[in-house]
Amino acid sequence: MKTAAKFTPDVLVCGGGCAGLVAAVAAARNNARTLLVERAPFAGGIITTVGLPFFDGVADKRTGRIVVRGIALELLVKMGRAKPDQTHIRPHNPTIDSTERFKLLADQLLTDHGQMLQVLYHSSVCAVERRGERIRAVLVANKDGLVRIEPRVVIDCTGDADVAYWAEVPCRQQPELMPMTLHFRIGNVRRHPRLNQLARQALQRAHAQGKLPMFYGPGLIFCFARDEAYVHAVRVPGNATDAADLTRAEMQGRADAWTMFQQWKKEVPGFEDSYFITSGPYIGIRETRRVVGRYTITAEDIRRGRRFADAVVTGCWYLDRHPNTTTVGTANDPDNQGFQPDPYDIPYRTLVASQVENLLVAGRCHSATAEAASSTRVSVTAMGMGQAAGTAAALAVRSKTTVAELDGQQVRQVLESQGAGPFTDE
Ligand SMILES: Cc1cc2nc3c(=O)[nH]c(=O)nc-3n(C[C@H](O)[C@H](O)[C@H](O)COP(=O)(O)OP(=O)(O)OC[C@H]3O[C@@H](n4cnc5c(N)ncnc54)[C@H](O)[C@@H]3O)c2cc1C
């Protein structure tokens, strides 16, 4: 098969979501020639591909103390939602008031680094060539054709561990994955105190009538405009690493969102004159594969607050597994909340793939058990991992070593010297 252009960056970041956007910037700022490839026409991952406005994991839920700083906090500052020297913030506050503005901010951040950081949107990683313990090349499909990239270090931030899996690095996948959710927005909604309750009852009726296979909440959140409901309610079980099943899930999610809208418009006061603004653009994927790394963080580590000398990020979100059943609690319902840990350490070794010496994995597919990942997967924790991975990749290139040999304590020291944590202790 003929391949098109060839790139030879120091660091290749695959996936430009929460982890990948930050990883690419961190690698470039640490003087590595970096290439970011992203399948969507913009960066931002869950924030822009799904439309999520939350920056969870930024602060301890109980005290509001900020536990991830660095580039994640810089993004919040640039969105006008925090000050650079701020120490506390209201956790789970809707923090992104415009996904369009966030796309622009991501573009600006990525293009700020001149030749050091090149970006290819509309580019999907589709194959990996491994020789012995090294990834030799990553193949990307885009409008140039099949593009061959030969990096020194690869950072897999695809959320699905695509690179690791195609490099035949061992991965884990739960027999029952958390459900997918399509987010959507409804305009011209009149708010009143019984809106949520009536919306919930309407969904229960639709479910009982066989019109809606599954739902949760609904969470009707008015964070973008006073009369605009941003809806968390679709729940579709499925396997997003299976192309046919992912297609089915997108179709089901879209149908369910429309059913919900019609049911509310017909039955719930406040929705009479509403209209469907948009969904997606992609269904949100909570869980697929996770890599088996040099260490696997467990729920027990999180519950007990186990400390690691090579800690590079601080996690703080609760153990948050969504079931594949219809539930009527909302995101703010205490019944829905799992164990709330104190801020905890995430070690560097959970980002280092086993068996391959030049592969790091950051974000929701890092090395964690399913229960632990239900906490480590949130957006800002993923950004923190991205910053650690980008920094480590650049360090490895500069010191002519591999990311597998790199001492995690050294990565931690560099992050600390750059004001990027970890911040597990007060
Ligand atoms: C429905 C839903 C609701 C959530 N609610 C919250 C919440 O309220 N608060 C919170 O903090 N977190 C929430 N999360 C969790 C969290 O935001 C994500 O897990 C987080 O985005 C993880 O970051 P990531 O970088 O690993 O993945 P993502 O942000 O998903 O980024 C992965 C990126 O890789 C790209 N990509 C994938 N495959 C390829 C490929 N082969 N080639 C090129 N690019 C590729 C994708 O397009 C995407 O941009 C939610 C998640 C979902 C699905």
Ligand as a Chemical Component Dictionary entry (heavy atoms), coordinates in Angstrom:
data_LIG
# 
_chem_comp.id                   LIG 
_chem_comp.type                 NON-POLYMER 
_chem_comp.pdbx_formal_charge   0 
_chem_comp.three_letter_code    LIG 
# 
loop_
_chem_comp_atom.comp_id 
_chem_comp_atom.atom_id 
_chem_comp_atom.alt_atom_id 
_chem_comp_atom.type_symbol 
_chem_comp_atom.charge 
_chem_comp_atom.model_Cartn_x 
_chem_comp_atom.model_Cartn_y 
_chem_comp_atom.model_Cartn_z 
_chem_comp_atom.pdbx_ordinal 
LIG C1  C1  C 0 -21.100 11.338 28.582 1  
LIG C2  C2  C 0 -19.936 11.698 29.430 2  
LIG C3  C3  C 0 -20.111 12.564 30.500 3  
LIG C4  C4  C 0 -19.018 12.935 31.271 4  
LIG N1  N1  N 0 -19.215 13.809 32.300 5  
LIG C5  C5  C 0 -18.127 14.349 32.906 6  
LIG C6  C6  C 0 -18.256 15.433 33.813 7  
LIG O1  O1  O 0 -19.356 15.880 34.135 8  
LIG N2  N2  N 0 -17.111 15.983 34.295 9  
LIG C7  C7  C 0 -15.869 15.533 33.921 10 
LIG O2  O2  O 0 -14.849 16.108 34.323 11 
LIG N3  N3  N 0 -15.723 14.466 33.147 12 
LIG C8  C8  C 0 -16.817 13.874 32.612 13 
LIG N4  N4  N 0 -16.677 12.816 31.751 14 
LIG C9  C9  C 0 -15.368 12.114 31.652 15 
LIG C10 C10 C 0 -14.228 12.840 30.991 16 
LIG O3  O3  O 0 -14.490 14.118 30.555 17 
LIG C11 C11 C 0 -13.498 12.042 29.924 18 
LIG O4  O4  O 0 -13.256 10.765 30.335 19 
LIG C12 C12 C 0 -12.219 12.797 29.517 20 
LIG O5  O5  O 0 -12.567 13.501 28.367 21 
LIG C13 C13 C 0 -11.026 11.925 29.306 22 
LIG O6  O6  O 0 -10.065 12.637 28.547 23 
LIG P1  P1  P 0 -9.297  11.914 27.366 24 
LIG O7  O7  O 0 -8.344  12.903 26.829 25 
LIG O8  O8  O 0 -8.812  10.603 27.825 26 
LIG O9  O9  O 0 -10.422 11.593 26.287 27 
LIG P2  P2  P 0 -11.174 12.587 25.298 28 
LIG O10 O10 O 0 -11.352 13.915 25.923 29 
LIG O11 O11 O 0 -12.388 11.846 24.855 30 
LIG O12 O12 O 0 -10.169 12.730 24.071 31 
LIG C14 C14 C 0 -9.854  11.683 23.175 32 
LIG C15 C15 C 0 -9.547  12.336 21.835 33 
LIG O13 O13 O 0 -8.965  11.388 20.951 34 
LIG C16 C16 C 0 -9.559  11.518 19.671 35 
LIG N5  N5  N 0 -9.395  10.222 19.016 36 
LIG C17 C17 C 0 -9.949  9.046  19.367 37 
LIG N6  N6  N 0 -9.517  8.064  18.579 38 
LIG C18 C18 C 0 -8.662  8.627  17.694 39 
LIG C19 C19 C 0 -7.889  8.094  16.610 40 
LIG N7  N7  N 0 -7.895  6.788  16.302 41 
LIG N8  N8  N 0 -7.122  8.973  15.904 42 
LIG C20 C20 C 0 -7.093  10.307 16.193 43 
LIG N9  N9  N 0 -7.825  10.841 17.212 44 
LIG C21 C21 C 0 -8.580  10.001 17.958 45 
LIG C22 C22 C 0 -10.986 11.922 19.952 46 
LIG O14 O14 O 0 -11.607 12.556 18.849 47 
LIG C23 C23 C 0 -10.806 12.856 21.141 48 
LIG O15 O15 O 0 -10.610 14.204 20.768 49 
LIG C24 C24 C 0 -17.748 12.392 30.983 50 
LIG C25 C25 C 0 -17.570 11.517 29.924 51 
LIG C26 C26 C 0 -18.663 11.170 29.148 52 
LIG C27 C27 C 0 -18.457 10.240 28.003 53 
# 
loop_
_chem_comp_bond.comp_id 
_chem_comp_bond.atom_id_1 
_chem_comp_bond.atom_id_2 
_chem_comp_bond.value_order 
_chem_comp_bond.pdbx_ordinal 
LIG C1  C2  SING 1  
LIG C2  C3  SING 2  
LIG C2  C26 DOUB 3  
LIG C3  C4  DOUB 4  
LIG C4  N1  SING 5  
LIG C4  C24 SING 6  
LIG N1  C5  DOUB 7  
LIG C5  C6  SING 8  
LIG C5  C8  SING 9  
LIG C6  O1  DOUB 10 
LIG C6  N2  SING 11 
LIG N2  C7  SING 12 
LIG C7  O2  DOUB 13 
LIG C7  N3  SING 14 
LIG N3  C8  DOUB 15 
LIG C8  N4  SING 16 
LIG N4  C9  SING 17 
LIG N4  C24 SING 18 
LIG C9  C10 SING 19 
LIG C10 O3  SING 20 
LIG C10 C11 SING 21 
LIG C11 O4  SING 22 
LIG C11 C12 SING 23 
LIG C12 O5  SING 24 
LIG C12 C13 SING 25 
LIG C13 O6  SING 26 
LIG O6  P1  SING 27 
LIG P1  O7  DOUB 28 
LIG P1  O8  SING 29 
LIG P1  O9  SING 30 
LIG O9  P2  SING 31 
LIG P2  O10 DOUB 32 
LIG P2  O11 SING 33 
LIG P2  O12 SING 34 
LIG O12 C14 SING 35 
LIG C14 C15 SING 36 
LIG C15 O13 SING 37 
LIG C15 C23 SING 38 
LIG O13 C16 SING 39 
LIG C16 N5  SING 40 
LIG C16 C22 SING 41 
LIG N5  C17 SING 42 
LIG N5  C21 SING 43 
LIG C17 N6  DOUB 44 
LIG N6  C18 SING 45 
LIG C18 C19 SING 46 
LIG C18 C21 DOUB 47 
LIG C19 N7  SING 48 
LIG C19 N8  DOUB 49 
LIG N8  C20 SING 50 
LIG C20 N9  DOUB 51 
LIG N9  C21 SING 52 
LIG C22 O14 SING 53 
LIG C22 C23 SING 54 
LIG C23 O15 SING 55 
LIG C24 C25 DOUB 56 
LIG C25 C26 SING 57 
LIG C26 C27 SING 58 
# 
